[in-house]
């Protein structure tokens, strides 16, 4: 299966510091409040994080576009074990490229990272709640130096 996503955000005027946007380097274990609060519709507004897996340094500005393209391969369809209604969903492997561009900041160069990851959903009943992913990612320099970022990522379903 091939999966692709493209998102963008822009700000006008002079935003307060907490509303700066760009490509960020988040700790590898994170929960994106935008995913959870987005389920509440127009009642609560939370920004989506634009984080490229394996990005070495953040880049801020007033406009950002980011995306991903993944080739996902199923490994285990549905593990049969559940405890008190909790279980793991389908295990998949992914080969991916994340990309992004920021404008209005110090630099305006496009960023590109590549990587591999294995992921599974934590399910409650039949509802996927969290995605747990283990992988390696980095830009071309990181891979050439043999130093991609190894990470464990936790995100609310669906992170994208």
Number of C-alpha atoms within 10 A of each C-alpha: 8 11 12 13 11 13 13 15 16 15 14 7 6 9 11 7 7 6 11 14 24 27 24 17 17 16 10 18 13 12 17 17 15 17 19 16 15 15 11 11 8 8 8 11 13 12 14 17 19 21 20 26 29 24 24 16 9 12 22 19 19 19 19 22 18 23 19 20 17 19 15 18 14 14 13 12 10 13 11 8 10 13 9 7 10 16 18 21 25 16 18 18 20 21 18 21 21 25 23 23 21 25 19 14 13 10 12 14 11 12 16 20 23 24 21 20 19 19 22 20 23 20 19 17 13 12 12 19 16 20 20 18 22 16 20 19 26 25 23 13 11 17 16 10 8 10 13 22 19 17 17 17 18 19 21 20 19 12 14 14
